[in-house]
């Protein structure tokens, strides 16, 4: 059995809080599917069938957990998964 420091447990709690909603799981899976290419904010809303204000709320939660990254490309915001954080979640779940 692995033991985790308080800091590691807090980090894992934030990570799983970031995934703790069905819409955030849908966002995670959509971004996982697109890989490094990512999706523009509006395209992600359409793909996941989430209203843009709701998407903004869920993205805020996911950013707080370190799961996603946003990059500006011209006037658009492109969202991608933070692969290191996603791999950490996968590693923790495989224990």
Wavefront OBJ file of the C-alpha trace (Angstrom):
o trace
v 0.000 0.000 0.000
v 1.300 3.431 -0.940
v 1.317 6.244 1.555
v 0.843 9.809 0.443
v 1.830 13.018 2.140
v -0.820 15.516 3.162
v 0.186 17.688 0.196
v -0.159 14.777 -2.223
v -3.563 13.892 -0.807
v -4.692 17.512 -1.160
v -3.469 17.551 -4.763
v -5.300 14.308 -5.525
v -8.466 15.642 -3.910
v -8.335 18.730 -6.156
v -7.722 16.539 -9.161
v -10.679 14.297 -8.465
v -12.853 17.269 -7.568
v -12.002 18.564 -11.037
v -13.422 15.339 -12.498
v -16.317 15.023 -10.058
v -19.150 15.917 -12.433
v -20.512 14.121 -15.526
v -19.998 17.202 -17.708
v -16.383 17.503 -16.611
v -15.876 13.846 -17.492
v -17.321 14.611 -20.957
v -14.944 17.563 -21.333
v -12.003 15.428 -20.192
v -12.844 12.681 -22.692
v -13.330 15.159 -25.557
v -9.959 16.774 -24.876
v -8.327 13.388 -24.455
v -9.636 12.384 -27.864
v -8.273 15.502 -29.578
v -4.844 15.215 -27.956
v -2.316 18.011 -28.471
v -4.535 19.617 -31.112
v -7.131 20.511 -28.478
v -10.433 22.231 -29.131
v -11.527 25.837 -29.337
v -13.865 26.927 -26.556
v -16.933 27.176 -28.822
v -16.182 23.864 -30.526
v -15.819 22.173 -27.152
v -19.190 23.559 -26.049
v -20.803 22.223 -29.228
v -19.045 18.857 -29.054
v -20.033 18.293 -25.425
v -23.493 19.864 -25.850
v -22.867 22.249 -22.967
v -23.987 25.887 -22.876
v -21.008 28.246 -22.930
v -21.641 29.754 -19.447
v -21.852 26.241 -17.987
v -18.730 25.193 -19.895
v -16.846 28.189 -18.493
v -17.788 27.121 -14.959
v -16.656 23.525 -15.516
v -13.410 24.639 -17.159
v -12.677 26.839 -14.150
v -13.018 23.805 -11.892
v -10.822 21.719 -14.174
v -8.145 24.427 -14.358
v -8.132 24.606 -10.561
v -7.400 20.872 -10.512
v -4.631 21.355 -13.059
v -6.321 19.151 -15.669
v -6.543 21.553 -18.570
v -4.511 24.219 -20.248
v -5.800 27.162 -22.248
v -3.770 28.836 -24.977
v -4.733 31.851 -27.037
v -4.507 31.436 -30.789
v -5.515 34.705 -32.371
v -8.937 35.575 -31.012
v -9.685 31.950 -30.044
v -8.883 30.025 -26.886
v -7.713 26.454 -27.493
v -8.080 23.998 -24.648
v -5.958 20.893 -24.141
v -5.431 18.374 -21.380
v -2.491 18.765 -19.057
v -1.076 15.351 -19.893
v 1.142 15.141 -16.811
v -1.840 15.664 -14.513
v -4.034 13.277 -16.524
v -1.318 10.610 -16.300
v -1.089 11.141 -12.545
v -4.829 10.533 -12.229
v -4.551 7.395 -14.344
v -1.594 6.163 -12.277
v -3.491 6.727 -9.037
v -6.562 4.899 -10.365
v -4.509 1.896 -11.473
v -3.261 1.183 -7.932
l 1 2 3 4 5 6 7 8 9 10 11 12 13 14 15 16 17 18 19 20 21 22 23 24 25 26 27 28 29 30 31 32 33 34 35 36 37 38 39 40 41 42 43 44 45 46 47 48 49 50 51 52 53 54 55 56 57 58 59 60 61 62 63 64 65 66 67 68 69 70 71 72 73 74 75 76 77 78 79 80 81 82 83 84 85 86 87 88 89 90 91 92 93 94 95
